Amino acid sequence: MSLGEAIEQGVKAICRPPRSLYDLEDIPPTVPIPQYGEVIRMPIKFKNCRDQTIVGSLYQPYEGSINLNACVIYLHGNASCQLEGVFLIPIFVPYGISVLCIDTSGSGMSEGEYISLGLLEKDDVIGAIDFVKQEFGLTKFVLWGRSMGAACVFFCLDEDEQRSKHSERSIVGAIADSPFSSLEKLIRELAVEFSVPGCLTTPAVWYVTRKIKSFANYDIHDVEPIKHAPNCSQPIIIIHAECDDFINVDH
């Protein structure tokens, strides 16, 4: 692979990875939980602030059981979709906590041509919160994000912190599983993986920045969750595996 091909592949990996495609009709209408019962899937669909249709599934405690009007929102990783978060349903629903899984913009079956590794996906999460608040009466939210979704957590917490100056806070806590601290830092690490010579790393980052700006209309230097972390006062658990071979634990 030539240097140019490696860089182009890197650009695609960042803003246009392979979509996780599936048929919405193939998602099971119920999820059985031992000693609890069948949890009904509620398909949801709403528009984000960029007029893109976002799809997902809401799983609520069944009528008559404990219901805390609380919800865990799962934020999937890169090249993934809402199906990734199904494992949370038996963990939370029997205890009265709803689970919402969404395809963020540019992923799965939601609209959007490109992804931004958390920066613009923040708008999908805020839109989801406003939607289920209005339609289902949920009031308290915890975010559970993995990789790209974990990075998105910090943008969302900061945004909710800013919104709480004018209204009640919606997000009361979060779990970030394997977040990256800075997209530029991650790109420089990936450059090593793609065998980009050290003397060419900075020009390569400049080229990737230009390409992504022209394709997806965002600056990779804005994708820095670590800059938003100091603004987040909500409780958060950050988890990272020492043997992670994609995002280094030092993030």
C-alpha positions in Angstrom: 0.0 0.0 0.0 1.4 3.4 -1.0 1.5 6.3 1.5 -1.3 8.1 -0.4 -3.5 5.0 -0.2 -2.8 4.6 3.5 -3.9 8.2 4.1 -7.0 7.8 2.1 -7.9 4.7 4.0 -7.3 6.6 7.2 -9.7 9.3 6.1 -12.4 6.8 5.3 -11.9 5.1 8.6 -12.5 8.4 10.4 -15.5 9.9 8.6 -16.9 7.1 6.5 -16.3 3.7 7.9 -18.5 0.8 6.7 -22.1 1.1 7.8 -23.6 -1.6 10.0 -26.6 -2.3 7.9 -29.6 -4.4 9.0 -33.3 -4.6 8.4 -35.3 -2.7 11.0 -38.1 -5.3 10.6 -35.7 -8.0 11.7 -35.2 -6.5 15.2 -37.2 -8.8 17.6 -40.4 -7.0 18.8 -39.8 -8.3 22.4 -36.8 -9.2 24.5 -37.4 -12.1 27.0 -35.9 -11.6 30.5 -35.8 -14.6 32.8 -37.9 -14.1 36.0 -39.2 -10.8 34.6 -41.1 -11.3 31.3 -41.2 -10.0 27.8 -40.0 -6.4 27.3 -41.6 -4.7 24.3 -39.5 -2.8 21.8 -40.9 0.6 20.9 -39.4 1.8 17.6 -38.6 5.5 17.7 -37.8 8.0 15.0 -37.1 11.7 15.3 -35.2 14.5 13.5 -32.0 16.0 14.9 -31.1 19.7 14.6 -29.6 19.1 11.1 -33.0 17.7 9.9 -31.6 14.1 9.7 -33.9 11.2 10.7 -32.5 9.3 13.6 -33.9 5.8 14.4 -33.7 3.7 17.5 -35.5 1.5 20.0 -36.9 2.2 23.5 -37.3 -0.7 26.0 -39.4 0.2 29.0 -40.4 -1.6 32.2 -43.7 -3.3 31.6 -46.9 -1.7 33.0 -47.5 -2.4 36.6 -43.8 -3.0 37.5 -41.5 -0.4 39.1 -40.8 2.5 36.8 -38.4 5.3 37.8 -38.9 7.4 34.8 -35.2 7.0 34.2 -33.4 5.9 31.1 -30.0 4.6 30.0 -29.1 5.8 26.5 -26.5 3.5 24.8 -24.1 5.2 22.3 -22.5 2.7 20.0 -19.0 2.6 18.6 -17.6 3.4 15.2 -19.1 1.3 12.3 -21.7 -0.1 14.7 -25.4 0.5 15.4 -28.2 0.3 18.0 -28.1 -3.5 18.2 -24.8 -3.2 20.1 -26.7 -1.9 23.2 -29.2 -4.7 23.5 -27.1 -6.3 26.3 -28.2 -3.5 28.7 -31.9 -4.4 28.6 -31.9 -7.3 31.1 -29.5 -5.3 33.3 -31.7 -2.2 33.8 -35.3 -2.8 32.8 -36.2 -5.2 35.7 -35.0 -2.4 38.0 -37.4 0.1 36.6 -35.0 1.9 34.2 -35.7 2.2 30.5 -33.0 1.5 27.8 -32.8 3.5 24.6 -30.6 2.4 21.8 -30.1 4.7 18.8 -28.2 4.7 15.5 -26.4 8.0 15.6 -26.2 10.1 12.4 -24.2 8.5 9.6 -24.4 5.1 11.3 -26.8 2.1 11.0 -30.2 3.0 9.5 -30.1 6.7 10.5 -29.6 9.4 8.0 -26.3 11.2 7.5 -23.5 10.6 5.0 -20.5 11.0 7.4 -19.7 10.4 11.1 -17.7 12.8 13.3 -16.6 10.4 16.1 -18.8 12.0 18.7 -18.7 15.8 17.9 -21.9 16.0 15.8 -23.4 12.8 17.2 -24.0 14.9 20.4 -26.9 16.6 18.6 -28.5 13.1 18.1 -28.3 12.4 21.8 -29.7 15.7 22.8 -32.5 15.3 20.3 -33.2 11.8 21.6 -33.5 13.1 25.2 -35.9 15.8 24.2 -38.0 13.4 22.1 -38.4 10.7 24.8 -39.0 13.3 27.4 -42.0 14.6 25.5 -43.3 11.4 24.1 -42.7 9.0 27.0 -42.4 11.2 30.1 -38.9 10.1 31.0 -37.0 12.6 33.1 -33.6 11.4 34.1 -30.9 10.0 31.8 -27.6 8.2 32.1 -25.3 7.8 29.0 -23.4 4.6 28.4 -21.0 5.0 25.5 -18.3 2.8 23.9 -15.3 4.0 21.9 -16.8 6.7 19.6 -19.9 6.7 21.8 -17.7 7.1 24.9 -16.0 10.1 23.3 -19.5 11.5 22.5 -20.4 11.3 26.2 -18.2 14.2 27.1 -19.7 16.5 24.4 -23.1 15.6 25.6 -22.4 16.2 29.3 -20.9 19.6 28.5 -23.9 20.5 26.3 -26.3 19.4 29.0 -24.3 21.4 31.6 -24.7 24.5 29.4 -28.4 23.8 28.9 -29.0 23.4 32.6 -28.2 27.1 33.1 -31.6 27.8 31.6 -33.5 24.6 32.5 -33.3 21.5 34.7 -30.4 19.1 34.0 -31.4 16.0 32.0 -28.2 13.8 32.2 -27.5 12.7 35.7 -24.5 10.5 35.1 -22.5 8.5 32.5 -20.3 5.5 31.7 -17.5 6.0 29.1 -16.1 2.7 27.9 -12.7 3.2 26.0 -13.0 6.9 25.0 -10.2 8.7 23.1 -9.1 12.0 24.5 -8.3 13.7 21.2 -8.9 12.7 17.5 -5.6 14.3 16.4 -3.8 12.2 19.0 -5.6 9.1 17.8 -4.8 9.9 14.1 -1.1 10.3 14.9 -1.1 6.9 16.6 -2.9 5.4 13.6 -0.3 6.9 11.3 2.3 4.8 13.0 0.0 1.7 12.6 -0.3 2.5 8.8 3.5 2.9 8.6 3.5 6.6 7.9 7.1 7.8 8.4 7.5 10.1 11.4 8.7 13.0 9.3 5.5 12.9 7.3 3.0 12.5 10.2 2.3 16.3 10.6 1.8 16.8 6.8 -0.4 13.7 6.8 -2.5 15.1 9.7 -2.8 18.4 7.8 -4.0 16.5 4.7 -6.5 14.4 6.6 -7.8 17.5 8.3 -8.4 19.2 4.9 -10.1 16.1 3.4 -12.4 15.6 6.3 -13.3 19.3 6.4 -14.2 19.2 2.7 -16.1 15.9 2.9 -17.9 16.1 6.3 -17.7 19.8 7.2 -16.0 19.6 10.6 -12.5 20.2 11.9 -10.8 17.2 13.5 -9.3 19.6 16.1 -12.7 20.2 17.5 -13.1 16.5 18.2 -11.3 16.7 21.6 -13.4 15.2 24.4 -10.6 16.0 26.9 -11.3 19.8 26.4 -14.9 19.2 27.5 -14.2 16.9 30.4 -13.5 19.8 32.9 -16.9 21.3 32.2 -18.7 18.0 33.2 -19.9 18.0 36.8 -22.1 14.9 36.4 -20.7 11.7 37.9 -18.9 9.6 35.3 -17.2 6.2 35.3 -14.4 5.9 32.7 -13.4 2.4 31.8 -10.5 1.3 29.6 -8.8 -2.1 28.9 -5.0 -2.2 29.2 -4.8 -4.4 26.1 -7.0 -2.2 23.8 -5.2 -2.4 20.5 -7.1 0.5 18.8 -7.4 3.3 21.4 -4.4 3.2 23.8 -5.2 3.2 27.5 -3.2 6.4 28.0 -6.1 8.3 26.4 
